[in-house]
Amino acid sequence: MTEQARVDITKIDADHGFFDEFEKPDKERWKEEAVAALKGAPFDKVLYTRTYEDLTVEPICCAEDIAGLPHLGSMPGFTPFARGTRPDGFIGAPWKICQELTLAFPQEFNEEARHDLARGQTALHIVLDRPTRAGQDPADAPESEVGAGGVSLATLTDLTMLLRDIDLAHVAVQCFAGASALPLIAMLAGALRENRHLLEIEGCVGADPLGALATDGRLGVSLRTAYDCLYQTTAWALNKAPKLQTIFVQGHPYHDAGASSTEEVAFALATAVDYLRETIGRGLAIDEVAPRIRFGFSLGSNFFMEIAKLRAARILWAQIVAAFGGSSEARKMTIHARSSAFNKTVFDPYVNMLRVTSEGFSGAVGGVDSLHLAPFDEPIRAPDRFSRRIARNAQIVLQEEARFTMPIDMGGGSYTIEKMTDEFGRAAWRIFQDIEKNGGMAAAIMAGVPRTMAAATAAKRAKAVETRADVILGTNMYANLAEKRLEAPLVDRAALKKARVAEVAAHRHASQRYSLGFDLTTIEKGFAGSENKSGGDAVELTVDAVVSGATLGQLFEVLASLDAGRPEAAPLRIARRAEAFERLRREVETKFAEEGRRVRIFLANMGPIPQHKPRADFSRGFFEVAGFEMIGSEGFETSEAAADAALASDAPVVVICSTDATYPDYVPELTKRIKAARPEVTVIVAGRQPPEVTEAFNAVGVDDYIHVRSNCYEINAKLHEKYMG
């Protein structure tokens, strides 16, 4: 089969002979039936969905909706790679089960890694703590950061311990190294110098200096030096580690800051283009650089959008590499995906299992090369063996039981997915072009463009969460106040840092050449020929220094000395979308732990159960998400009885629940009685009222109203401030 092989899927009549006896309805006929079923509700408003990507999702798509789309004629494994980069899809080899490991100590990491690799994990995913990514030895790093959220590595001894009895000739390795991967790649080469050959190493130990700058707001080296390191490691790997990728473009920080999926892809592509220009400008060819780049994307909760994102990203990357003159093989995008960290929750955390299952589904359909599904307790603590097993098994089920490896391009031919792929690609491309027109991604980060765009989208998301237009199960809807919280073990950070400092000191003591003072300045000689196409000299010199005992911090000091410039930018604001509601819940939980009781809200349910129950249930759910204790009742016949019960409860908040028709009979008298006895009590009416009714109720002392359009967070936060501040 040649690359020119094409098939027009819009002309395949798959239904021929099967539905001949049925009339085939067209889209207009379906719309007529849908309008009738809506019984007067506006069709466009109800059935068309506007997304955070500023795209409109139609309720139904037909063959005519995708006619003429440019990518439809392609086959799997051929440009523009919408349908995947391999002709056989996952049949020959499934995506790598590349679960993150976040243990603090190298020896602990090694033990757990060997445990997981023996039970279905197929790639080693090393997550570094922030000091290691930033090039700090434990002694120079903040106590709170050493070993937090990743492994602490500083020496060749550390990495050798981490890799003990793990055969990297058969297990792919992945690691995001921060602003520069040169020191870590040198450590890897030093660790494998004795007993393994680098030619067999597969995976990615990659840097993303622009991603690190956007995340942290600063770099420990200049951008020029960071680009020099990209060139050096890539040039070195061409001959010494041909299966190892050295650039790892991170889309995750933008996603975690609330950016839309189109923004995430556009920022990642713009970042990669900067790296192409810088490395090609130093002497490499496009066919040498492009295959060395791995992209990391997060998978959100919009199932079809995330499938379209992965397919569109491959199309756009192929288009970019082609513009640089890259071959068909060089145009293939390598994608590592992880389930979203942005949408996971601390409360009701087992719902996270459902979230990652959907996200893993979209990743498999979208055609990832490797995948991490977050353990359900990831937002709370370092995942334990049980939670890691459940997350790992979700991938194994997708591969082995659901047989997601068998169909090639499962999303291919779906009218919705194909149309969304095209629309997504066009939207992301517009953002990408705007960045390019204004000087590229480095300039955009310095100017705060990605931060501003992500913040604007995050604000829209936050508003939707606050008003519960976006539902976070167990957090802003259907809270379970009786749930047993997962315990996060207390970590003695001082002791952890002390132990790591001692381990590094022991390494230094054991290294006689270090004690005699290895001349680290020799590494600088490797950068003198950065325009020399052979490149890689700096890596070899760094390997010598590592083997002689140099620590990660010392290596970064050398890199920092090459150029005085230190880029700074306003960092992304990374936060999970559930954090605002979780903060309210924590305040109540803390008060409950200290005083033994919660702030209580009394439901003044008026009339028989059918009359008050709908709004009583709504009110209970509305306030329980903030941790308030709700006091219910079977219903009161008179305002006097309800007022007496409300006052006897000593609750600071009373919510009146009944129907609009009966409110005039209950609300004025009930409110007056409560306010006369306790003016400080907040009286709330459940249900949106007409302006004239609202005015009358306000006049007798009603403080607020709750309904489906209310800002749930703002109202609850106001009550928190009033009664818990």
C-alpha positions as CSV (number, residue, x, y, z in Angstrom):
1,M,0.0,0.0,0.0
2,T,1.4,3.4,-0.9
3,E,0.8,6.7,0.9
4,Q,-1.5,7.7,-1.9
5,A,-4.0,5.0,-1.0
6,R,-7.3,6.6,-0.3
7,V,-10.9,5.6,0.4
8,D,-13.9,7.9,0.6
9,I,-15.8,6.7,3.6
10,T,-18.7,9.0,2.9
11,K,-19.5,6.9,-0.2
12,I,-19.6,3.5,1.6
13,D,-23.2,2.3,2.0
14,A,-22.9,0.1,5.0
15,D,-26.6,-0.2,5.4
16,H,-27.3,-1.6,2.0
17,G,-29.5,-4.7,2.2
18,F,-30.0,-4.5,5.9
19,F,-32.4,-1.6,6.3
20,D,-33.9,-1.7,2.8
21,E,-37.4,-2.3,4.2
22,F,-37.2,0.9,6.3
23,E,-37.5,4.5,5.2
24,K,-34.3,6.3,5.7
25,P,-35.1,9.6,7.4
26,D,-33.1,12.7,6.6
27,K,-31.8,15.3,9.1
28,E,-34.8,17.6,8.6
29,R,-37.2,14.8,9.4
30,W,-35.3,14.1,12.6
31,K,-35.4,17.8,13.5
32,E,-39.1,17.9,13.1
33,E,-39.5,14.9,15.5
34,A,-37.1,16.5,18.0
35,V,-38.9,19.8,18.0
36,A,-42.2,18.0,18.6
37,A,-40.6,16.1,21.5
38,L,-39.3,19.3,23.1
39,K,-42.9,20.6,23.5
40,G,-42.1,24.2,22.9
41,A,-38.6,24.4,24.4
42,P,-36.2,26.2,22.0
43,F,-34.5,23.7,19.8
44,D,-31.2,25.6,19.3
45,K,-30.9,26.4,23.0
46,V,-31.6,23.0,24.3
47,L,-29.9,20.7,21.8
48,Y,-26.9,22.7,20.7
49,T,-23.9,22.8,23.1
50,R,-21.3,25.5,23.2
51,T,-18.0,24.3,24.6
52,Y,-15.1,26.0,26.3
53,E,-13.2,25.6,23.0
54,D,-15.8,28.0,21.5
55,L,-17.1,25.2,19.3
56,T,-20.8,24.3,18.9
57,V,-21.7,20.6,19.3
58,E,-24.7,19.6,17.2
59,P,-27.2,17.1,18.6
60,I,-26.8,14.9,15.5
61,C,-24.4,14.6,12.6
62,C,-25.0,13.0,9.2
63,A,-22.9,12.0,6.2
64,E,-23.5,15.4,4.5
65,D,-22.0,17.2,7.6
66,I,-18.6,15.7,6.9
67,A,-18.6,15.6,3.1
68,G,-15.4,17.1,1.7
69,L,-13.4,17.2,4.9
70,P,-9.8,17.1,3.9
71,H,-8.6,14.3,6.2
72,L,-11.3,11.8,5.4
73,G,-9.6,10.0,2.6
74,S,-6.6,9.1,4.6
75,M,-5.8,5.6,5.9
76,P,-4.3,4.7,9.4
77,G,-0.6,5.1,9.4
78,F,-0.5,7.6,6.5
79,T,-0.5,11.4,6.4
80,P,-2.1,13.4,7.9
81,F,-2.3,10.7,10.6
82,A,-5.7,11.6,11.9
83,R,-6.4,7.9,12.1
84,G,-3.1,7.1,13.9
85,T,0.5,6.8,13.1
86,R,0.6,3.0,12.5
87,P,-1.3,1.1,9.7
88,D,-2.2,-1.7,12.1
89,G,-3.2,0.6,15.0
90,F,-2.9,-1.2,18.3
91,I,-3.0,-4.7,16.8
92,G,0.7,-5.1,16.6
93,A,1.4,-3.4,19.9
94,P,-1.0,-1.7,22.2
95,W,-0.3,1.7,23.8
96,K,2.1,1.7,26.7
97,I,0.6,1.4,30.2
98,C,2.7,4.2,31.6
99,Q,1.5,4.9,35.1
100,E,3.3,7.6,37.1
101,L,5.2,6.7,40.2
102,T,5.7,9.5,42.8
103,L,7.7,7.8,45.6
104,A,10.3,10.1,47.3
105,F,13.3,7.8,47.8
106,P,15.1,6.1,44.9
107,Q,15.1,2.7,46.7
108,E,11.4,3.0,47.5
109,F,10.7,4.0,43.9
110,N,12.6,0.9,42.7
111,E,10.7,-1.5,44.9
112,E,7.3,-0.1,43.8
113,A,8.3,0.1,40.2
114,R,9.3,-3.5,40.1
115,H,6.1,-4.5,41.8
116,D,3.9,-2.6,39.3
117,L,6.0,-3.7,36.2
118,A,5.4,-7.3,37.3
119,R,1.6,-6.7,37.3
120,G,0.8,-5.2,34.0
121,Q,2.6,-1.9,33.7
122,T,4.6,-1.8,30.5
123,A,6.6,1.4,30.8
124,L,8.6,3.0,33.6
125,H,7.3,6.5,34.3
126,I,9.7,8.5,36.5
127,V,8.2,11.6,38.1
128,L,10.7,13.9,39.6
129,D,10.2,16.3,42.5
130,R,10.4,20.0,41.8
131,P,14.0,20.4,43.1
132,T,15.3,17.7,40.9
133,R,13.5,19.2,37.8
134,A,15.0,22.6,38.8
135,G,18.5,21.2,39.3
136,Q,18.8,21.6,43.0
137,D,20.4,19.1,45.3
138,P,18.3,18.2,48.4
139,A,20.5,20.3,50.7
140,D,19.8,23.4,48.7
141,A,16.0,22.8,48.2
142,P,13.1,23.9,50.4
143,E,12.2,21.3,53.0
144,S,8.6,21.2,51.8
145,E,9.6,20.3,48.3
146,V,12.1,17.5,48.7
147,G,10.4,14.2,47.7
148,A,7.0,15.9,47.3
149,G,5.1,14.6,44.4
150,G,8.0,12.8,42.9
151,V,11.4,11.1,43.4
152,S,14.4,13.0,44.6
153,L,17.4,12.3,42.5
154,A,20.8,14.0,42.9
155,T,23.6,11.4,42.1
156,L,24.5,8.5,39.9
157,T,24.1,6.3,43.0
158,D,20.5,7.5,43.2
159,L,19.6,6.7,39.6
160,T,21.5,3.3,39.8
161,M,19.4,2.4,42.8
162,L,16.2,3.6,41.1
163,L,16.9,1.3,38.1
164,R,18.1,-1.7,40.0
165,D,16.9,-5.0,38.4
166,I,14.8,-3.1,35.8
167,D,15.7,-4.1,32.3
168,L,15.4,-1.0,30.2
169,A,16.2,-3.1,27.1
170,H,12.6,-4.4,27.4
171,V,10.9,-1.7,29.4
172,A,10.3,1.8,27.9
173,V,11.2,4.7,30.2
174,Q,9.6,8.1,30.4
175,C,10.6,11.2,32.4
176,F,10.0,14.9,32.2
177,A,13.3,16.4,33.2
178,G,12.3,20.1,33.5
179,A,14.2,22.9,31.8
180,S,17.1,20.7,30.8
181,A,17.4,16.9,30.4
182,L,21.2,17.0,29.9
183,P,22.2,16.2,33.5
184,L,19.6,13.4,33.8
185,I,20.4,11.9,30.4
186,A,24.1,11.9,31.4
187,M,23.2,10.1,34.7
188,L,21.2,7.6,32.7
189,A,24.1,7.0,30.3
190,G,26.5,6.7,33.3
191,A,24.2,4.2,35.1
192,L,24.0,2.1,31.9
193,R,27.7,2.3,31.0
194,E,28.6,-0.8,32.8
195,N,25.8,-3.3,32.1
196,R,23.5,-2.1,29.4
197,H,23.7,-0.6,26.0
198,L,22.0,2.7,25.3
199,L,21.1,1.6,21.8
200,E,18.3,-0.5,23.3
201,I,16.8,2.2,25.4
202,E,13.3,3.2,24.2
203,G,11.1,6.1,25.5
204,C,11.6,9.7,26.4
205,V,13.8,11.5,28.9
206,G,12.9,15.0,27.8
207,A,13.1,18.7,28.6
208,D,10.5,21.4,28.0
209,P,12.1,24.7,29.2
210,L,9.2,26.8,28.0
211,G,6.7,24.6,29.8
212,A,8.8,24.8,32.9
213,L,9.0,28.6,32.5
214,A,5.2,28.9,32.1
215,T,4.6,26.6,35.2
216,D,7.2,28.0,37.6
217,G,7.6,31.5,36.3
218,R,11.4,31.3,36.2
219,L,14.3,29.1,35.0
220,G,17.6,28.3,36.7
221,V,19.3,28.6,33.3
222,S,19.0,31.0,30.4
223,L,16.8,30.1,27.5
224,R,19.8,30.1,25.2
225,T,21.5,27.5,27.4
226,A,18.3,25.5,27.6
227,Y,18.1,25.5,23.8
228,D,21.8,24.5,23.7
229,C,21.0,21.6,25.9
230,L,18.1,20.5,23.6
231,Y,20.5,20.6,20.7
232,Q,23.2,18.7,22.6
233,T,21.0,15.9,24.0
234,T,19.2,15.5,20.6
235,A,22.4,15.4,18.6
236,W,24.0,12.9,21.1
237,A,20.9,10.6,21.1
238,L,21.0,10.3,17.3
239,N,23.9,8.0,17.5
240,K,24.1,6.8,21.1
241,A,20.4,6.3,22.0
242,P,18.5,6.3,18.7
243,K,15.2,5.1,20.3
244,L,15.3,7.8,23.0
245,Q,13.3,11.0,22.7
246,T,14.9,14.1,24.3
247,I,12.2,16.8,24.1
248,F,9.0,16.4,26.0
249,V,6.5,19.1,25.3
250,Q,4.0,19.5,28.1
251,G,0.4,20.4,27.5
252,H,-0.6,19.4,31.0
253,P,0.3,22.7,32.8
254,Y,-2.0,24.7,30.5
255,H,-4.8,22.2,31.0
256,D,-4.4,22.2,34.7
257,A,-4.6,26.0,34.7
258,G,-8.0,25.7,33.1
259,A,-7.2,26.2,29.5
260,S,-9.5,24.8,26.8
261,S,-8.4,21.8,24.8
262,T,-7.7,23.9,21.7
263,E,-5.6,26.3,23.8
264,E,-3.6,23.3,25.2
265,V,-2.9,21.9,21.8
266,A,-2.0,25.3,20.3
267,F,0.4,26.1,23.1
268,A,2.1,22.8,22.8
269,L,2.5,23.1,19.0
270,A,3.8,26.6,19.3
271,T,6.3,25.4,22.0
272,A,7.5,22.6,19.7
273,V,7.9,25.0,16.8
274,D,10.2,27.1,18.9
275,Y,12.3,24.0,19.6
276,L,12.4,23.1,16.0
277,R,13.7,26.5,15.0
278,E,16.3,26.5,17.8
279,T,17.7,23.0,17.2
280,I,17.6,23.3,13.4
281,G,19.4,26.7,13.7
282,R,22.1,25.0,15.7
283,G,22.8,22.4,12.9
284,L,20.2,19.6,13.1
285,A,17.9,18.6,10.4
286,I,14.1,18.5,10.7
287,D,14.1,14.7,10.2
288,E,16.5,14.5,13.1
289,V,14.6,16.7,15.5
290,A,10.9,16.1,14.9
291,P,11.0,12.4,15.8
292,R,12.8,13.2,19.0
293,I,9.8,15.2,20.3
294,R,7.1,13.7,22.5
295,F,3.9,15.6,23.4
296,G,2.1,15.2,26.7
297,F,-1.6,16.0,26.7
298,S,-4.3,15.8,29.4
299,L,-7.6,14.1,28.8
300,G,-10.6,15.9,30.2
301,S,-14.2,14.9,30.8
302,N,-15.6,15.9,27.4
303,F,-15.3,12.5,25.8
304,F,-15.7,13.3,22.1
305,M,-13.8,16.5,22.4
306,E,-10.7,14.7,23.7
307,I,-10.9,12.1,20.9
308,A,-11.0,15.0,18.4
309,K,-8.1,16.7,20.2
310,L,-5.7,13.8,19.7
311,R,-6.7,13.3,16.1
312,A,-6.5,17.0,15.3
313,A,-3.2,17.4,17.1
314,R,-1.6,14.8,14.8
315,I,-3.0,16.5,11.7
316,L,-1.6,19.9,12.8
317,W,1.8,18.5,13.7
318,A,2.1,16.7,10.4
319,Q,1.3,20.0,8.7
320,I,3.9,21.9,10.7
321,V,6.7,19.4,10.1
322,A,5.8,19.3,6.4
323,A,6.2,23.1,6.3
324,F,9.7,22.6,7.7
325,G,10.4,20.1,4.9
326,G,10.1,17.0,7.1
327,S,9.6,13.5,5.6
328,S,6.4,11.6,6.1
329,E,8.0,9.5,8.9
330,A,9.1,12.7,10.7
331,R,5.5,14.0,10.6
332,K,4.3,11.4,13.0
333,M,3.4,12.7,16.4
334,T,4.2,10.7,19.5
335,I,1.5,11.3,22.2
336,H,1.6,10.5,25.9
337,A,-1.7,11.3,27.6
338,R,-2.7,11.4,31.2
339,S,-6.1,11.7,32.7
340,S,-7.0,15.2,33.8
341,A,-5.7,16.4,37.2
342,F,-7.9,19.4,36.8
343,N,-11.2,17.6,37.3
344,K,-10.3,15.2,40.2
345,T,-11.7,15.6,43.7
346,V,-10.8,15.2,47.3
347,F,-14.3,14.6,48.5
348,D,-16.1,11.4,47.3
349,P,-12.8,10.4,45.6
350,Y,-14.0,7.0,44.4
351,V,-15.9,8.9,41.7
352,N,-12.4,9.6,40.3
353,M,-12.4,6.0,39.2
354,L,-15.4,6.7,36.9
355,R,-13.7,9.9,35.6
356,V,-10.5,8.2,34.6
357,T,-12.3,5.3,33.0
358,S,-14.0,7.7,30.6
359,E,-10.8,9.6,30.0
360,G,-8.9,6.3,29.3
361,F,-11.6,5.4,26.9
362,S,-11.2,8.6,24.9
363,G,-7.4,8.2,25.0
364,A,-7.7,4.7,23.5
365,V,-10.1,5.8,20.8
366,G,-8.0,8.8,20.1
367,G,-4.9,6.7,19.6
368,V,-2.4,7.6,22.3
369,D,1.1,6.0,22.3
370,S,1.2,5.8,26.1
371,L,-1.2,6.6,28.9
372,H,-1.4,7.3,32.6
373,L,-4.7,7.0,34.4
374,A,-4.7,8.7,37.7
375,P,-5.3,6.6,40.8
376,F,-8.4,7.7,42.6
377,D,-6.5,9.1,45.6
378,E,-3.9,11.1,43.5
379,P,-5.2,14.5,44.7
380,I,-5.0,13.4,48.4
381,R,-1.8,11.5,48.9
382,A,0.9,9.5,47.2
383,P,-1.1,6.6,45.6
384,D,-0.7,3.3,47.3
385,R,-0.5,-0.2,45.8
386,F,-4.2,-0.7,45.9
387,S,-5.1,2.6,44.1
388,R,-2.3,2.1,41.6
389,R,-3.6,-1.4,40.9
390,I,-7.1,-0.2,40.2
391,A,-5.9,2.5,37.9
392,R,-3.5,0.2,36.1
393,N,-6.2,-2.5,35.7
394,A,-8.5,0.0,34.1
395,Q,-6.0,0.1,31.2
396,I,-5.6,-3.6,31.2
397,V,-9.4,-4.1,31.0
398,L,-9.5,-1.7,28.0
399,Q,-6.7,-3.6,26.2
400,E,-7.4,-7.2,27.2
401,E,-11.1,-7.5,28.0
402,A,-12.8,-4.6,26.1
403,R,-10.5,-5.4,23.1
404,F,-9.8,-1.8,22.3
405,T,-6.7,-3.0,20.6
406,M,-8.6,-4.8,17.9
407,P,-10.4,-2.1,15.8
408,I,-8.1,0.1,13.9
409,D,-9.1,3.8,14.5
410,M,-12.3,3.2,16.4
411,G,-13.4,6.8,15.9
412,G,-12.9,6.7,12.2
413,G,-16.1,7.3,10.2
414,S,-18.1,8.6,13.1
415,Y,-19.8,11.7,11.8
416,T,-19.6,13.5,15.1
417,I,-15.9,12.7,15.7
418,E,-14.8,13.4,12.1
419,K,-16.6,16.8,12.1
420,M,-15.3,17.7,15.5
421,T,-11.8,16.7,14.5
422,D,-11.9,19.2,11.6
423,E,-13.5,22.0,13.7
424,F,-11.1,21.4,16.6
425,G,-8.1,21.5,14.3
426,R,-9.2,24.8,12.7
427,A,-9.8,26.4,16.1
428,A,-6.5,25.3,17.5
429,W,-4.7,26.4,14.4
430,R,-6.1,29.9,14.7
431,I,-4.7,30.2,18.2
432,F,-1.3,28.8,17.0
433,Q,-1.1,31.3,14.2
434,D,-1.8,34.2,16.5
435,I,1.1,33.1,18.7
436,E,3.4,32.7,15.7
437,K,2.4,36.2,14.4
438,N,3.4,37.7,17.7
439,G,6.9,36.2,18.0
440,G,6.3,32.6,19.0
441,M,5.7,30.8,22.3
442,A,8.7,32.1,24.2
443,A,7.6,35.7,23.5
444,A,4.0,34.7,24.3
445,I,4.9,33.3,27.7
446,M,7.0,36.4,28.6
447,A,4.0,38.6,27.6
448,G,1.7,36.4,29.7
449,V,-0.5,35.4,26.8
450,P,-1.0,31.7,27.7
451,R,-1.6,32.7,31.3
452,T,-4.2,35.3,30.4
453,M,-6.0,33.0,28.0
454,A,-6.0,30.0,30.4
455,A,-7.2,32.3,33.2
456,A,-10.1,33.6,31.1
457,T,-11.2,30.1,30.3
458,A,-10.7,29.0,33.9
459,A,-13.0,31.8,35.0
460,K,-15.7,30.5,32.7
461,R,-15.2,27.0,34.1
462,A,-15.3,28.3,37.7
463,K,-18.5,30.2,37.1
464,A,-20.1,27.1,35.6
465,V,-19.0,25.1,38.6
466,E,-20.2,27.7,41.1
467,T,-23.7,27.8,39.5
468,R,-23.6,24.0,39.0
469,A,-24.1,24.3,35.3
470,D,-21.1,22.0,35.3
471,V,-21.7,19.2,37.8
472,I,-18.8,17.7,39.9
473,L,-20.4,14.7,41.4
474,G,-19.9,14.5,45.1
475,T,-18.5,18.1,45.3
476,N,-20.9,20.7,44.0
477,M,-23.8,18.2,43.6
478,Y,-24.9,15.2,45.7
479,A,-22.4,15.7,48.5
480,N,-22.1,12.8,51.0
481,L,-21.5,14.3,54.4
482,A,-21.3,10.8,56.0
483,E,-18.4,9.7,53.8
484,K,-15.3,8.5,55.5
485,R,-12.4,10.7,54.4
486,L,-9.3,9.1,53.0
487,E,-6.4,9.6,55.3
488,A,-3.3,11.3,54.0
489,P,-0.3,10.0,56.0
490,L,1.7,12.7,57.7
491,V,5.1,13.1,56.1
492,D,7.9,14.3,58.2
493,R,9.4,16.7,55.6
494,A,12.3,17.6,57.9
495,A,13.3,14.0,58.4
496,L,12.9,13.2,54.7
497,K,15.1,16.1,53.6
498,K,17.7,15.1,56.3
499,A,17.7,11.5,55.0
500,R,18.2,12.7,51.4
501,V,21.0,15.1,52.3
502,A,22.7,12.3,54.2
503,E,22.4,10.0,51.1
504,V,24.0,12.6,48.8
505,A,26.7,13.2,51.4
506,A,27.5,9.5,51.5
507,H,27.8,9.5,47.7
508,R,30.2,12.4,47.8
509,H,32.3,10.7,50.5
510,A,32.5,7.5,48.4
511,S,33.6,9.4,45.3
512,Q,37.3,9.9,45.6
513,R,37.6,11.8,42.4
514,Y,34.9,14.1,43.6
515,S,36.8,14.6,46.8
516,L,39.9,15.5,44.8
517,G,37.8,18.1,42.9
518,F,36.7,17.0,39.4
519,D,37.1,19.9,37.0
520,L,33.4,20.5,36.1
521,T,34.4,23.5,33.9
522,T,35.5,21.0,31.2
523,I,31.8,20.5,30.5
524,E,31.7,24.1,29.1
525,K,34.0,22.9,26.3
526,G,31.2,20.8,24.9
527,F,29.0,23.8,24.4
528,A,31.7,25.7,22.5
529,G,30.7,23.9,19.3
530,S,26.9,24.2,19.6
531,E,26.8,25.2,15.9
532,N,28.8,22.1,15.0
533,K,26.4,19.6,13.4
534,S,28.0,16.6,15.1
535,G,27.0,17.9,18.6
536,G,26.6,15.9,21.7
537,D,30.1,16.6,23.1
538,A,28.6,18.3,26.2
539,V,26.7,15.1,27.0
540,E,29.8,12.9,26.9
541,L,31.7,15.3,29.1
542,T,28.8,15.4,31.5
543,V,28.7,11.6,31.6
544,D,32.4,11.7,32.7
545,A,31.6,14.2,35.4
546,V,28.6,12.1,36.7
547,V,30.7,9.0,36.8
548,S,33.4,10.9,38.7
549,G,30.8,11.9,41.3
550,A,29.3,15.2,40.3
551,T,25.8,15.8,41.6
552,L,22.8,17.1,39.7
553,G,23.0,20.4,41.5
554,Q,26.7,20.8,40.5
555,L,25.8,20.1,36.8
556,F,23.1,22.7,36.8
557,E,25.5,25.2,38.3
558,V,27.7,24.7,35.3
559,L,24.8,25.2,32.9
560,A,23.8,28.3,34.8
561,S,27.3,29.7,34.5
562,L,27.2,29.5,30.7
563,D,24.9,32.5,30.4
564,A,23.8,35.1,32.9
565,G,20.3,35.6,31.5
566,R,17.4,34.2,33.6
567,P,14.0,34.4,32.0
568,E,11.0,35.2,34.3
569,A,7.3,35.3,33.6
570,A,4.1,35.3,35.6
571,P,3.4,31.6,36.3
572,L,0.2,29.8,35.4
573,R,-2.3,29.5,38.2
574,I,-2.7,25.7,38.5
575,A,-5.6,24.6,40.6
576,R,-8.2,21.8,40.5
577,R,-11.7,23.1,39.6
578,A,-13.2,21.5,42.7
579,E,-11.0,23.4,45.1
580,A,-13.4,26.3,45.9
581,F,-16.1,24.0,47.1
582,E,-13.6,21.7,48.8
583,R,-12.3,24.7,50.8
584,L,-15.8,25.3,52.2
585,R,-16.2,21.7,53.1
586,R,-12.8,21.7,54.9
587,E,-13.7,24.7,56.9
588,V,-16.8,23.0,58.2
589,E,-15.0,19.7,58.8
590,T,-12.4,21.6,60.8
591,K,-15.0,23.3,62.9
592,F,-16.8,20.0,63.4
593,A,-13.5,18.4,64.6
594,E,-12.9,21.3,67.0
595,E,-16.4,21.8,68.4
596,G,-18.2,18.5,67.6
597,R,-21.0,20.1,65.6
598,R,-21.6,21.6,62.2
599,V,-23.3,24.9,61.3
600,R,-27.0,23.9,61.0
601,I,-29.6,25.0,58.5
602,F,-33.3,24.5,59.3
603,L,-35.7,23.5,56.5
604,A,-39.1,25.1,57.2
605,N,-41.1,22.7,55.1
606,M,-44.6,24.1,54.7
607,G,-47.6,22.0,53.9
608,P,-47.8,18.3,53.0
609,I,-44.9,16.3,51.6
610,P,-45.8,16.6,47.9
611,Q,-46.0,20.4,48.4
612,H,-42.6,21.0,49.9
613,K,-40.5,18.0,49.0
614,P,-39.1,19.0,45.6
615,R,-37.7,22.3,47.0
616,A,-36.7,20.7,50.3
617,D,-34.6,18.1,48.4
618,F,-33.1,20.9,46.3
619,S,-32.3,23.0,49.3
620,R,-30.7,20.1,51.1
621,G,-28.4,19.4,48.2
622,F,-27.7,23.1,47.7
623,F,-26.2,23.6,51.2
624,E,-24.8,20.1,51.9
625,V,-22.1,20.7,49.2
626,A,-20.7,23.3,51.6
627,G,-20.8,21.0,54.5
628,F,-23.8,22.4,56.4
629,E,-26.0,20.1,58.5
630,M,-29.6,20.2,57.3
631,I,-32.5,19.9,59.8
632,G,-35.5,18.5,58.0
633,S,-39.2,18.1,59.0
634,E,-42.3,16.3,57.8
635,G,-44.0,19.6,57.1
636,F,-45.8,22.3,59.1
637,E,-49.4,23.4,58.7
638,T,-49.0,26.9,60.1
639,S,-46.3,29.5,60.1
640,E,-46.5,29.8,63.8
641,A,-45.5,26.1,64.2
642,A,-42.7,26.4,61.7
643,A,-41.3,29.5,63.4
644,D,-41.4,27.9,66.8
645,A,-39.5,24.8,65.5
646,A,-37.0,26.9,63.7
647,L,-36.2,29.0,66.7
648,A,-36.0,25.9,69.0
649,S,-33.4,24.4,66.6
650,D,-31.1,27.3,67.3
651,A,-30.1,27.1,63.6
652,P,-28.6,30.4,62.2
653,V,-30.2,29.9,58.8
654,V,-33.8,29.0,57.9
655,V,-34.9,28.0,54.4
656,I,-38.6,28.1,53.6
657,C,-39.7,25.4,51.2
658,S,-43.1,25.2,49.6
659,T,-44.7,26.2,46.3
660,D,-45.0,29.6,44.7
661,A,-48.7,29.5,45.1
662,T,-48.6,29.0,48.8
663,Y,-45.6,31.2,49.6
664,P,-47.7,34.4,50.1
665,D,-49.6,32.5,52.8
666,Y,-46.5,31.4,54.7
667,V,-43.5,33.5,54.0
668,P,-44.5,36.9,55.5
669,E,-45.7,35.7,58.8
670,L,-43.0,33.0,59.2
671,T,-40.3,35.5,58.4
672,K,-41.7,38.2,60.8
673,R,-41.9,35.7,63.7
674,I,-38.3,34.5,63.2
675,K,-36.8,38.0,62.8
676,A,-38.7,39.3,65.8
677,A,-37.2,36.7,68.0
678,R,-33.8,36.5,66.4
679,P,-33.0,39.3,63.9
680,E,-29.6,37.7,63.1
681,V,-31.1,34.6,61.6
682,T,-30.8,34.4,57.8
683,V,-34.1,33.6,56.1
684,I,-33.9,32.1,52.6
685,V,-36.8,31.2,50.3
686,A,-36.4,28.2,48.0
687,G,-37.4,29.1,44.5
688,R,-37.1,32.0,42.1
689,Q,-39.8,34.6,42.7
690,P,-41.3,37.4,40.4
691,P,-39.9,40.9,41.1
692,E,-43.1,42.1,42.8
693,V,-43.1,39.1,45.1
694,T,-39.4,39.4,45.9
695,E,-39.9,43.0,46.8
696,A,-42.7,42.1,49.2
697,F,-40.8,39.3,50.8
698,N,-37.7,41.4,51.2
699,A,-39.7,44.0,53.0
700,V,-40.6,41.6,55.8
701,G,-37.0,40.4,56.2
702,V,-36.2,37.6,53.6
703,D,-32.5,37.7,53.0
704,D,-32.0,35.6,49.9
705,Y,-33.4,33.1,47.4
706,I,-32.0,29.9,46.0
707,H,-32.9,28.3,42.7
708,V,-31.3,26.4,39.8
709,R,-29.7,29.6,38.4
710,S,-28.3,30.7,41.8
711,N,-24.5,30.9,42.3
712,C,-24.3,28.0,44.8
713,Y,-20.8,28.8,45.8
714,E,-21.3,32.5,46.4
715,I,-24.3,32.0,48.6
716,N,-22.6,29.3,50.6
717,A,-19.4,31.3,50.9
718,K,-21.4,34.2,52.2
719,L,-23.0,32.0,54.9
720,H,-19.5,30.6,55.8
721,E,-18.1,34.1,56.2
722,K,-21.1,35.2,58.4
723,Y,-21.3,32.2,60.7
724,M,-17.8,30.7,60.6
725,G,-15.6,33.8,60.0
